Amino acid sequence: MATETSAVDVKVPDIGDFDSVPVIEIHVAVGDVINEEDPLITLESDKATMDIPSPVTGTVREVRVQVGDQVSEGSDICLIAEEDATEGAPAVLDQQEPKEAAQRPEEVSASAPASSSAGQAASTSSAPVGSTDVAPSPAGPADTDFTGVHAGPSVRRLARELGIDLGQVQGSGPKGRITRDDLLGTVRGTATGDGAAPAAAAAPTSGIPEIPAQDFSKFGETETVALGRIKKLSGPHLHRSWLNVPHVTHSDEADITEIDAYRKELDTAAKAEGYRVTLLAFLMKAAVSALRAFPEVNASLSPDKGSLILKRYYNIGIAVDTPGGLVVPVVTDVDRKGVIELSKNLGDLSAKARDGKLSAAEMSGGTFTISSLGGIGGTGFTPIVNAPELAILGVVRSKMAPVWDGESFVPRMMLPLSLSYDHRVIDGAMAARFTRHLCSLLEDLRKLVL
């Protein structure tokens, strides 16, 4: 049965703050049959590599870019003949791995870890190290700048995973291009008897010794599986934040007995309209009030560390657990929204996060982050500051506990809170006052609406 087709003019989507980014690889040719989300081209800025996926399933009719072209949002990529009928159409992959950061975390200003657009996912062509007979080396510094090195995105990614400085590798490909075999040859050729990976040690490590690689198969059966792409992108950001920010965590408890009762009333009405009201919306409102009272917390250090950049806007990042890993969409203008609107925003962003459909704009611009494990449990934890933000609030499950009211013990719903902060700016006294102020807002609903 014949199927009608329509031509789709594919252009470069929103790629965040990037502009005039060079095309380093083209993955399709005229006549290729491709599935939705298959990579079309690979772009590489000075710090980030990203694939641009196909928005449709169809046949490539025309390719409008060449390797070396500089493109920006809206630039032409190709023309795809999209099949309208399902019969005869190429089969779409049943399960796409969640898409994530088009941006590496270092390009995000006050943003989430792995700040990214789901539509502009990082390159998917990495080869699992376990496919070779070489034991994986410990990961080197993932933010190594390979500017000027002649190598493709999959080779660059593998180099970061293995901790190899591409500047020290001699390429055997055309025009000195570094290949995957060149990397593996470097590892094999420099391996030592004690299992350490000198290649990783050759990369800059800021004086921090690497954990020696081991052949775990000597002790029993093993299996090597690739890290999800979200974890590959967020991991280096978290590691960099942990190494650069002097973390301290302050803990407190808030009596949320009254506010939780009110939340349940709102949630009952919201269910009929297809959304939920959770405690997170109240936490966001309380966080904004506390940030207004302590503006130094709603700030970032200047690049030279000599000034404090105070932010007069309140965008709250919310850590969301997805099948592919942790992502942090950002709810903007929280100070201008009520609990109901925030609840709807949270529902929409959480659904997008789980489906891997967050845009770059929806994952950037945060000033303060909340990481909630309330749906799972726990009594407290140390969340990692989402640099360049200065603080992050960790929340665990509330519990009913006996509280002394001056005359007797009464049952109260208590919510443990953990505030991690950058001690270069926020000292212990400020952190304690900030957290206590936030708790007082949650304990008295009247204060929260002022």
N, C-alpha and C positions, 0 to 999 in steps of 0.2 A: 504493500500500500504506500503510495507516494505521500510525502509529508511536505507541508509548506514551510518555508524558511523566512526568517527576517534577519536583516543585517544589523549587528550591534557594533557601534563605533566605540571601542574600548579606549578610555583615557586614563591617565594617572590619577588615582583618587587622592583623597586627603592624606598626606604623608607628614603631617605635623608641621614643624617649623622648617623643614628642609626646602631648599630651593636650588635649582640648577644642579641636580644630582646626576652624576654620570651613570650611564648604562654599562654594566660590566659583563653581563651575560644575557643572551636571548635563548629562551628555552623552547620556542616553537618556530615552525616554518609553514609556509603556505601549503595547504592541504592537510595539515595535521588535524586529527580529531581529538578534542580535549574535553575534559570534564570541568564542571564548575569548581573553582578553587585550585585548579592546576596552576602552577607558576607560569607566567608569561615571560617576564623579564626579571633580572636582578639589578637592583640599584645599590650603590655604595657611596656613602658620604665619607667624611674623614674619620667618623667614629662608628658608623652603623652600616650594616648590610641588611637589605630587605628584599623580599620577593613581592612582586605585584601579581596577585592571583587573578584568574579569569572569573568574571562575574556570572558567566553563563556556560552552558554545555553546547558545543557546536563544532564547526569546522573553520579553521583559520583560512580566510580568503586573501588577506593582505597584511603584511608586517610593515609598520610605518616608522620603525626606529632601527638604528644600527648601534653596534657596540661602540662606545665612545661618545654617543650623543648625550647632551645634558638636558634633562627633563625636569619639569616641575608639575605641581597639581594642574590637571587639565590638558597636559600634553598628550598627543595621539600616541597610541601603542600599536593597535592593530584593528582589523575588521574581522568579526566572527559571524558566520552564518548560523544563527540559532534555530534549532528545529522546534517547531511549535507543537507537533504531535509527539506523544511519548513513544509510539510504535516506530521503530527504526532509529530512534535517537540513541546516542551513545549512553551507556549505563553510567550513572553517577555513582561515585564511591559511597558505599552504605554508611560508612562512619568516617568522618573527617576529624582529624586530631584538632583540638581547640587551637584557634589562631591567637597570636599575641604580638608582642611588641614590635612595631615598626621602628620605634625609637629605642636605642639603648638608654639605660637609666641616666647616664651622665648628661644626656641632652635635655633632660626634663627639669624645668624650674619648679621647685616645690611640688613635685609630682609623686605619683605612686611608683613603687618598685615595678620594674618592667613596664613602664609607661609606654602605651602602644596603641596601635589600631589593629583590631582583629582582622580587618580587611587587608592590611599591609603586613602580613606575617613575616617574621624573620625567616631566612633561608631554610628550606626543609631538606636540603641535599646532603646533610651530614651523614657520614658512614659510621656505623657503630664500630668502636675500637675492637670489640670482641670478635670481629670477623677476621682478624689476623692472628698470627701466632705470637704477637708481642703483648706482653702484659701491660695494661693501661698504666700510664704514668700519672702521678697526681696532677690535679689541675693547677696550671700556672695562673698568673695574674690575668683575669679575663678582660681587663680593660687595656691590654697592650695595644698601642697604636701602631698599626702596620701600614701607615700611610707611605705610599711610594713603593711598596713591595708588590712584585708581579705575581699574584696568586688569586685564584677564584675564591668565592665565599665559602664553599665547603672546606677548602684547604685551610682558610683562615680560621674557621670555626674549630676544625680538628687541631690546629696548632694551639689555639687557646685551651682546648680541653687537655691536650698533652703538656701544656706549659712550655711550648717551644717558641723561641724568638725567631720569627721568620727572617729577620734581618741577618741571622747567622747561618741560614740554610742556602746552599747553592742549588739553584733550579736547573733541572735537566730538560724541561719542556721547551717548546718554541720560544725564541727570544728570551731565554732564561726564566720562563715561567715555572714556578714551584708547583710540583705535583704532589699527590697524596703519597706516592711511592718515595718521593724525596723525604717527606716527613718520617715515614716508617723506617726508611734507611738510616735516618739520623738517630732514631731511637735504638735501632739494632746495633748500629756502629759504635754507640757510646755507652751501651749498657755495661754495668759493672757487676762484679760477683756478689755484692751485698744487696742487690736488688734495687738500689737507688737509681734515680733517673737523672743523670747529669744534664740531659737536655733541658729538663725543667729548671735545674739549678742555674743554667746559663741565663735564664730570663730574669729580669729585675724582680726581686722579691721583697724589697724594702727591708732587708736584713732578717726577714722571717724565714726560718728554715722550713723546707717542705717535708711533708710526711713521706718517708721512703715507701716506694711501691713494693708490693709483695705479690707472689704467685700463690693465691689462695687455693688454687686447684691441688696444691700439694697436700692439703689437709682434708679435702673432701670435694664432693661435686659442687660445681658453681654454675652460674648462668649470668651472662652479661646482657643487660637491657639498657637501652638508651634513655637518658633523662628526657622528660617532656620538655618541649621548647620553652614553655613558660618558666620552668625551673631553671633552664639554662640561662635565661635572660635575667630573671629576678635574683638568682643566686649571686652573681658578681656584684650586683647593686647592694644586696644585704651584706656581703662580705666587706665591701668597700666602706659601707656605713659603720659596720662594727669595728673596723680597724681605725677609722678616722675620727669617730665620735666617741668621746669618753662617756660611756653609758652609765647612768645610775637609775635605779627603779625605786619609786616610792609607792607604798601600798596604803589603802584606806578602805573603809566600808561606808556605804550609804544605805540609810533606812528608806526603802522604796515601797513600804506597805501601802500608803495612800495613793501614790502615783501609779502603782501597778493595778490597783483596783479600778482607777479611772481608765487606765490603758485597756483593761479587759472590756469595759463598757464600750469604748470606741471600737475595739476590735470586733465585737459582736455585730455592731452596725456595719462595719466595713466588709465583713465576710459576704453580706448580701450584695455588695457592689463589686465584689471580685478582687479585693485587695486586703492586706492585713496591716494592722497597727501593732508594731513591736516596740519594745523598750528602746530600741536603737534610735528612733525618731526623737524621743525625749532626751536621750543622751546627747544627740547632736545639738538640740536647742540649749541644753545646759552647757555644753562645751563652748558654744558661741558666747554665751553670757560670761563664762569664765575667761575666755580669751579677750573679751573687751575689758574685763577688770585687770587682766595681766597681759598687756599688749606685747611684752617681750617674748611671750610664748608663741604668739602668732607672728613669727618673724623668721628671718634667715640671716646667717652671717654673710658678709660681703666676701667676694673671692679672696681679698687680701687679708681677711680675718680681722680687719681693723675697725669695721663698722657693723652696725646692726640694721638690717633692712626691715622696717616695720610695715606690715601689710594691713591695709585698711579694708580688706575684703575677707570674707569668711567662707572658704570652700573646704568641705570636710571629706577626706578620703575614707572609704569604708572597705576594709579587707573582706574579700569574698572568696570562699572556698569553691573551686571548680574542679571538674574531673581532671583537668590538665595541670592544676596547681593554683597557687594564690595570685589573685589579681586585685587591683585596688581602683575601682571606679571612683570618681569624684563628684559629689553633689555640690553644685555651685550656689552661691548666694543663700546660704542656709539662714542667715540673719533675716532674710526677707520672706521666709516661708513658714507656714504653720505646720503643726504635727501631721495633719491629714495630707497636705501636699508633699511633705517629706516622705511619708509612708508610701505614697504612690510612686514617687521618684525612686525610692529604694527598691520597690518591687520591680520596676521597669529595668533599672540598671543591673539588678541581680540576675534577672532572666537573660539579659544580653550577655552578661559575664559568663554564665553557664553555657550559653550557646556559642561563645567565642565571637560575638558580634559588636563588641565595644569599639568605638572609634577612638582615634588619638585624642580628640578634644575631650572625650568623656573620661580620660585617664590622666589628665594633666591639670596643673594649676592648683593643686591642693595646698592648704596652709597648715592643716592638722589632720591626723589620722586616728581612726578608731578601729581596733581589731577585737572583734567579739567572738569568744568561744562559748557563749552562753548556751547555745544549742547543743553543745557536746558535754561540757562539764569543766572540772578543775577548781582549784582554790586560789590560783594566782599564777602569773608567769611574767617573764621579762620580754615584752615586745621590742623589736629592734627599731630604733628611730629611723623614719623614712626620710633620710637626708635628701635635700637641704632643709627639710623641716627641722624643728628643734625639739619636738615632743610627740609622743604617741600614747594613746590611752588603750590599755588592755582591759577587757571585761570578761569575766567568767560567769558561771551560772549562779543566780541568786539562791538563797536558802533561808528557810525559816529557822530562827535562832532565838533563844531566850535573852531578852535585853532588860537590864535593870532600869526602871523608870523613877527611882527614888524611893519607892515604897515596896515594890515587888518585881519579880521577873515576869515579863509579858512576851508573848510570841510576836516577833517582828520579821518582816521579809528584808533580809540584808543582802546587799549587792557588793561583792569584792571588786575593787578597782586597782589597777596597776599603771602608774604613769612612768614611762621611761623618758629620760630627757638628756639633752646635751649639756653636760656640766660646765662647758666653757662659757655658757651664757646663763643657764638656769642653775642656781645653787639650791641646796637642800631646803632652805627656808622658803624660797619662792615656790618650789615644787610642792611642799607640804601645804602652803597657803592656797595655791591654785587647786589642788586636789580637794582640800577641805571645803573651799568655796563651791566647787562643782558638786560635792556631796550635799551641801546645804541646799542647793537649788533643787536637787532630786528629792530631798526630804520634805520640801515645802512647795507644793504646786503653785502657790500664790506668787512666790519669788520667780518662778520660771516664766510666768506670763507677763511680768513687768517689762 
